[in-house]
Amino acid sequence: LPVMNLCIEQVASMASFLPKQLKTEQLKPVINAMLRNSARYGQECCLTYLIDHHKACLTDTNPEHGDTALHAAALSGSLDCVKILCGKQHEAARTQFINWKDKYGRTPLMGAARD
């Protein structure tokens, strides 16, 4: 948790010094990677902070595997993170979000049911 807090503080301080057009392009991949890692390691506070304060994209995918933060939370068994992510997703798009397939055709539900 201290490492994650330090990362969040660094991203927040970087964001305050960058012009707006750079914030989106340069910080988005970092913020979304942090979102997936927060979900993977059950860091609910970090997850909420990234979504609320940095507009982390819930449907952003890991370039390597195509998984989302919801995939990471479900696979790790972090029910609290799954609830946060589903609660933050707009209701009309929630079904699509829950059924999002990674590059291997796996949905978050498949990850949760794996064990």
C-alpha positions in Angstrom: 0.0 0.0 0.0 2.7 2.6 0.7 4.2 2.0 -2.7 0.8 2.5 -4.4 0.2 5.7 -2.4 3.6 7.0 -3.5 2.7 6.2 -7.1 -0.6 8.0 -6.8 1.1 11.0 -5.3 3.6 11.1 -8.1 1.0 10.9 -10.8 -1.0 13.6 -9.1 2.0 15.9 -8.8 3.0 15.2 -12.5 -0.6 15.9 -13.6 -0.6 19.4 -12.0 2.5 20.5 -14.0 1.6 19.1 -17.4 -0.5 21.0 -20.0 -4.0 19.5 -20.4 -3.4 18.0 -23.8 -0.4 16.1 -22.3 -2.2 14.8 -19.3 -4.6 12.7 -21.3 -2.1 11.3 -23.8 0.9 10.7 -21.5 -0.7 9.9 -18.2 -3.7 7.8 -19.4 -1.7 4.6 -19.9 0.1 5.0 -16.5 -3.2 5.7 -14.7 -5.0 2.8 -16.3 -2.1 0.4 -15.5 -2.3 1.6 -11.9 -6.1 1.0 -12.0 -5.6 -2.6 -13.2 -2.9 -3.2 -10.5 -5.1 -1.6 -7.8 -7.9 -4.0 -8.8 -5.5 -6.9 -8.9 -4.2 -6.3 -5.4 -7.5 -5.4 -3.8 -6.6 -1.7 -3.2 -10.1 -0.3 -3.0 -9.0 3.2 -1.9 -6.5 3.5 -4.7 -9.0 2.2 -7.2 -11.6 4.7 -6.1 -9.1 7.6 -6.1 -7.9 6.8 -9.7 -11.5 6.6 -11.0 -12.8 9.7 -9.2 -9.8 12.0 -9.5 -8.0 10.9 -12.6 -10.9 9.7 -14.8 -9.3 6.3 -15.2 -11.1 4.5 -18.0 -12.8 1.4 -16.7 -12.8 -0.3 -20.1 -9.1 0.4 -20.9 -7.4 -2.8 -21.6 -3.9 -4.2 -20.9 -2.2 -4.0 -24.3 -0.6 -7.4 -23.8 -3.6 -9.5 -22.8 -6.6 -7.3 -23.5 -7.9 -7.6 -19.9 -9.6 -4.8 -17.9 -9.4 -3.8 -14.3 -12.6 -5.9 -13.8 -10.8 -8.9 -15.2 -7.9 -8.3 -12.7 -10.3 -7.9 -9.7 -12.3 -10.9 -10.6 -9.3 -13.1 -11.2 -7.7 -12.1 -7.9 -11.0 -12.6 -6.0 -11.3 -9.0 -4.8 -15.0 -8.8 -4.4 -14.8 -5.2 -3.0 -13.0 -4.1 -6.1 -15.4 -5.8 -8.4 -18.3 -4.0 -6.6 -16.5 -0.7 -6.9 -15.8 -1.2 -10.7 -19.4 -2.3 -11.4 -20.8 0.5 -9.4 -18.8 3.1 -11.2 -19.8 1.8 -14.7 -22.8 3.5 -16.3 -25.8 1.2 -15.9 -26.6 1.0 -19.6 -23.1 -0.3 -20.4 -22.7 -2.5 -17.3 -23.6 -5.8 -19.1 -21.1 -5.1 -21.9 -18.5 -4.3 -19.2 -19.1 -7.5 -17.3 -19.0 -9.6 -20.5 -15.9 -7.9 -22.0 -13.6 -10.5 -23.4 -9.8 -10.4 -23.3 -7.6 -11.5 -26.1 -8.1 -15.1 -25.1 -11.9 -14.9 -25.1 -12.2 -14.8 -21.2 -14.7 -12.7 -19.4 -14.3 -11.4 -15.8 -16.9 -14.0 -14.7 -14.7 -16.8 -16.1 -11.8 -15.4 -14.1 -13.8 -15.3 -11.0 -15.1 -18.9 -11.5 -11.7 -20.2 -12.3 -10.9 -21.4 -8.7 
